[in-house]
Amino acid sequence: MKKIDILVIGAGPVGLFTVFEAGLLGLKCILIDNLDKPGGQCAELYPEKPIYDIPGVPFQTAQEHVDALIEQIKPFDYDIYLNERVDSIQEVNHEDEKYWEVTTTEDNKFLSKNIFIAAGAGSFEPRRPPNIDNPDQYLNNGVTYAVKSIDQYKDKNVFIFGGGDSALDWTVELSNVAKSLSLVHRRDAFRGAQHTEEMMRNLVKENKIKLLTPYLIDSILGDKKVSHVSLKNFETNEIETHEADELIFLFGLNKKLGPILDWEIDLNGKKISVNTENFQTSKDGIFAVGDINDYPGKLDLILSGFHETTLAVQEAYKRINPGERVPFGYTTSNSKLQEKLGVKK
């Protein structure tokens, strides 16, 4: 059983930045993630989607953001366990002190005074298209639920299904590379950013893409690989068949908290309630940072998660070193950090 300062559940951007903040205070982290690589949803669902709201970084793809965070934490000592998740936690006494004992699905066990839940939306899986029998038989052969490589859609007949931000974003982005692109939605109203919707409608006016509303997918055609798609018009009930190479279904995610529901932590719906002083949950030593938490005024932004985990790490230090003052200092004057980074004075 390994003893660790902070155990982080989730290796997305906020989990990775926790390693940096902990490292500044001399604390070591272990990250556990059920995906096969670090980066969370940024790396898994939209690695090539641009991010514009990271302070000081005008433009960065989601994968570039993850890569930068991994580069940033290189000076610090941490371990990462992938393809497994935390299965159970229990409070135990160790050397006359209270710790959390954590067990994973791979039977790894850890002791820590501090657990950081940085699990984004929890465990998730993409919603499948309605009324389609086994769409996954075409998975990666014309059917996808996320865009992982823009090159995959170059010179292809592409159909995007959905009405939210992801559907609008990728419609605009892939219009530059696809042979033809059609956005299919059940109604002529969208839930995404107004600016992106305006860009999409301008592309329609310029005949660069097609907007098909009100339509719903009726069937997928093809022998092992997608060759055509049939769509049903809500108003006329007519079925139209179109030649297709790639179908992208962006209906959102089914979010599940999984074993977190068994940990007796106060919840607000599918989110974990925290205080805003240190982002601790209703259980001492268990913190929730990033999109998984909830408090008045909460915004689901990466930069909000960075703020939350910074304050939470301060509290974790106090729990490990009771009575000691948290050693605060600006990174511009941190000679030890500069030495690790190889900064020349």
DANORWO-V944163 format. One line per field, one symbol per residue. ss: DSSP state (@ for helix, = for strand, . for the rest). phi: phi as a letter, one per 30 degrees, with the letter a starting at -180 (. if undefined). burial: I if it has 24 or more other ideal C-beta (glycine too) atoms within 12 Angstrom, else O. A space follows every 10 residues. Layout:
ss = ???
phi = ???
burial = ???
This chain:
ss = .==..====. ..@@@@@@@@ @@@@....== ==.......@ @@@@.....= =..=..=..= =@@@@@@@@@ @@.....=== =....===== ====..==== ====....== ==.====... ..====.... ....@@@@=. ..==.....@ @@@...==== =...@@@@@@ @@@@.....= ====...... ...@@@@@@@ @@@@@....= ==..====== =......=== ===.....== ===..====. ..====.@@@ @@....==.. ===......= .....===.@ @@==...... .@@@@@@@@@ @@@@@@@@@@ .......... @@@.@@@@@@ @....
phi = .ccbdbcccj cdeddddeed ddddcicccb cbbddcadkh deddcbdcdd cccdeibeaa deddddeddd ddcedcdabb cchabdcaba dbcbhibdbc ccbcdcidbb cadbcccbch cidbbddddd icdhdddcei bjcbcaccbd ddcdhcdcbc ckbceddded ddddddcddb bbccbdadab cddddddddd ddddddicbc ccbcbbdcac ckcibdbbbc bcdddcidcc cbdbcbcccb cjbdcbdide dcchcdbbic bcdbdcdbid ddceiccbbi ddcbaeiebd bedddddddd dddedddddd beiddddcad ddcddddddd didcd
burial = OOOIIIIIII IIIIIIIIII IIIIIIIIII IIIIIOIIII IIIIIIIIII IOOIOOOOOI IIIIIIOIII OIIOOIOIII IIOIIIIIII OOOOOOOOII IIIIOOOIII IIIIIIIIII IIIIOIOIIO OIOOIOOIOO OIIIIIIIOI OIIOOIIIII IIIIIIIIII IIIIIOIIOI IIIIIIOOOI OIOOOIIOII IOIIOOOIII IIIOIIIIII IOOOOIOIII IIOOOOOOOI OIOIIIIIII IIIOOOIIII OOIOIOIOOI IIIIOOOIII IOIOIIIIII IIIIIOOIOI OIIIIIIIII IIIIIIIIII OOOOOIOOOO OOOOOOIOOO OOOOO
